[in-house]
Amino acid sequence: MDPVVKVVVNDEEQYSIWPAFRTNAPGWRDEGFQGSEKECLTHIAAIWPDIRPASLRE
């Protein structure tokens, strides 16, 4: 069974995955989705089509 990971996001609206059992790195917060690595990466691809930081998208 794959380890459970979660989707995290920072203030620049950049997304990443993080082990679900670990405390988030400074500057990152839970986005609300968790599952396998593949599921989380699929979720990120669906919600983050423009991977530029928010400050560059404005």
BAFIMAR-631536 format. One record per residue (C-alpha): x, y, z. Coordinates in steps of 0.1 Angstrom, whole numbers, plus 5000, padded with zeros to 4 digits. Last residue first. Example, Ala and Ser with C-alpha at 12.3 -4.5 7.8 and 13.67 -1.06 7.14 Angstrom:
2
513749895071;512349555078;
//
This chain:
58
498853914885;500253574874;503753654886;502753724922;500653404922;503753194915;503753044880;502352694877;499352784855;497052474854;496852434892;493552264901;493551964878;497351904879;497251924917;494551664919;496451424896;499551474918;497551394949;496051084934;499450964922;501051024956;498250834973;495551014991;495051365006;493151674997;492451975020;495052235009;497052195041;499352485048;502952565038;505152855050;507252645074;507252285064;504052095072;504051855102;504451505091;501851215091;500351315057;503751305040;503851615018;502751704983;503252034965;501252334954;502152694947;499552954956;502253214964;501153195001;501952825002;499952514993;499952155006;498451844991;498551535014;500351205013;499350865024;501950595019;501350354991;500050005000;
//
